[in-house]
Amino acid sequence: MTTYLINGTVAIDAGSLGFWGSPQDQECIKHVFLTHSHADHTGSLPIFVENAWTPTENCPRVYGSAETLDDVQKHVFNNRMWPDFIAISKDMPPFLRTCLVQAEVPVEVDGLKITPVQVNHVVPTFGYVVNDGESAVIFGADSGPTERLWEIAHRTPGLRAVFLEACFPNSMTSLAEVSLHMTPAMFGREVAKMPAGIVVVAVHIKVRYRDQVIGELRDLHLPALEVGECEKDYNF
């Protein structure tokens, strides 16, 4: 379940966001950028929205593509899986506001410029380039092999790190290909497309195969590889 928390106020994805910290901690998060609609990236969104709610106008804003926001409306806030907080928010202090983002059109929030970039997954999915004016980090999201994100990476000043998925072991290449995820071998080929000298953090490793995937990643002998850890603070 995926969530990245940036500077305490901005999140990318809400897979585990509603289970983090206290309601008061969650109240500080005012911007949530969704990569796509899959449950491991949106599952705790309604819990977060409820935890963060205060009876004021200062509610969280949830950003995503038209397809992702439509899926959240239809399949989460639909008065079946969860109350329709989007509709309720029109008549009372809001629980959330939804904000449409478009590919390669930056959004500026809390001192960050966040640029969505289309990646290669089974549903419409954005990776995000996050820049604070001094350094930049790319969150690659769920994706099979992709190109545009790395073209933009080469044009991004101050790029320090990329968070890149490595879901399945190499023995499951066929499953990775059909589901548009990656294996360590595919991961290595994506790293070769990136600018040199940046940290690459391997994430989204399937729990059942974690040890096997990590071993295969180590066998790549990539010079700046890190294996992502839950609850770890990263500073770039």
PAVO-202518 format. One line per 2 residues: for each residue x, y, z of C-alpha. Coordinates in steps of 0.5 Angstrom, whole numbers, always signed. Layout:
<nodes>
X:Y:Z  ...
</nodes>
This chain:
<nodes>
+0:+0:+0  +3:+6:-3
+4:+13:+0  +10:+18:+0
+9:+24:+5  +13:+30:+3
+15:+36:+8  +9:+34:+12
+4:+37:+8  +4:+34:+1
+3:+26:+0  +3:+22:-7
-2:+17:-6  -6:+15:-1
-5:+7:+0  -3:+8:+7
-4:+15:+9  -10:+14:+13
-7:+9:+17  -1:+14:+19
+0:+18:+25  -5:+21:+29
-11:+25:+26  -8:+32:+28
-2:+29:+24  -6:+28:+18
-10:+35:+18  -3:+38:+16
-3:+34:+10  -7:+39:+5
-5:+36:-2  -6:+29:-4
-3:+27:-11  -6:+20:-14
-2:+17:-19  -8:+12:-21
-14:+9:-18  -12:+2:-16
-13:+0:-9  -6:+0:-6
-6:+7:-8  -12:+10:-6
-15:+5:-1  -14:+9:+5
-16:+16:+2  -23:+16:+5
-20:+14:+12  -15:+20:+11
-21:+25:+9  -25:+23:+15
-19:+23:+20  -17:+30:+17
-24:+33:+17  -25:+40:+21
-31:+44:+20  -27:+49:+16
-26:+51:+9  -19:+49:+10
-20:+42:+7  -15:+37:+3
-14:+37:-4  -14:+31:-8
-11:+31:-15  -11:+27:-21
-12:+25:-28  -19:+26:-30
-20:+18:-31  -17:+17:-24
-22:+22:-21  -28:+19:-24
-26:+12:-21  -25:+15:-14
-32:+18:-15  -35:+12:-18
-32:+7:-14  -30:+10:-7
-34:+16:-6  -41:+13:-9
-45:+12:-2  -44:+4:-3
-36:+3:-1  -36:+10:+3
-41:+16:+3  -40:+21:-2
-36:+26:+1  -35:+30:-6
-43:+31:-6  -43:+32:+2
-38:+38:+1  -42:+42:-3
-47:+43:+2  -43:+44:+9
-35:+45:+11  -32:+41:+6
-29:+34:+7  -24:+35:+0
-24:+38:-6  -22:+35:-12
-17:+38:-17  -16:+36:-24
-8:+35:-27  -6:+34:-34
+0:+31:-36  +6:+36:-36
+3:+42:-33  +6:+43:-27
+2:+45:-20  +5:+49:-15
+4:+48:-8  +7:+49:-1
+14:+51:-5  +14:+45:-9
+13:+45:-17  +10:+38:-18
+9:+36:-25  +5:+29:-28
+8:+25:-33  +4:+19:-36
+7:+13:-35  +6:+6:-38
+1:+2:-34  -6:-2:-35
-10:+4:-33  -8:+12:-34
-2:+13:-29  +2:+19:-28
+9:+19:-25  +11:+26:-21
+17:+30:-22  +17:+34:-15
+22:+40:-15  +23:+45:-9
+28:+50:-13  +34:+46:-11
+33:+39:-12  +28:+34:-15
+26:+27:-14  +22:+23:-19
+16:+18:-16  +16:+13:-22
+9:+10:-20  +7:+3:-22
+9:+2:-29  +12:-2:-34
+18:+0:-39  +17:+7:-41
+20:+13:-44  +17:+20:-43
+19:+20:-36  +26:+19:-37
+27:+24:-43  +24:+29:-38
+29:+27:-32  +35:+29:-37
+32:+36:-37  +31:+36:-30
+36:+41:-26  +38:+38:-19
+35:+31:-20  +37:+27:-14
+33:+21:-14  +28:+16:-17
+23:+12:-14  +22:+6:-18
+18:+0:-18  +21:-7:-18
+15:-12:-17  +16:-19:-19
+22:-23:-19  +25:-25:-26
+22:-32:-26  +15:-28:-27
+17:-24:-33  +11:-26:-37
+6:-23:-31  +10:-17:-30
+9:-16:-38  +2:-17:-38
+0:-13:-32  +5:-7:-34
+10:-8:-28  +17:-9:-27
+22:-15:-25  +29:-13:-23
+32:-14:-30  +27:-9:-33
+29:-5:-27  +36:-5:-29
+34:-3:-37  +30:+3:-34
+36:+5:-30  +40:+5:-36
+35:+10:-39  +36:+15:-33
+41:+21:-32  +48:+18:-29
+49:+20:-21  +43:+19:-18
+40:+15:-13  +35:+10:-15
+30:+7:-10  +27:+0:-11
+20:+0:-9  +13:-3:-9
+16:-10:-9  +11:-16:-8
+12:-18:+0  +12:-25:-2
+18:-25:-7  +21:-19:-3
+28:-23:-1  +28:-26:-8
+27:-19:-12  +32:-16:-7
+37:-21:-9  +36:-20:-16
+37:-13:-15  +43:-13:-12
+46:-18:-17  +45:-12:-22
+51:-8:-18  +48:-2:-19
+52:+4:-16  +47:+8:-13
+41:+3:-11  +37:+3:-5
+32:-2:-3  +26:+2:+0
+24:+2:+7  +17:+3:+10
+17:+9:+15  +24:+11:+13
+26:+19:+12  +29:+20:+6
+33:+27:+5  +35:+30:-2
</nodes>
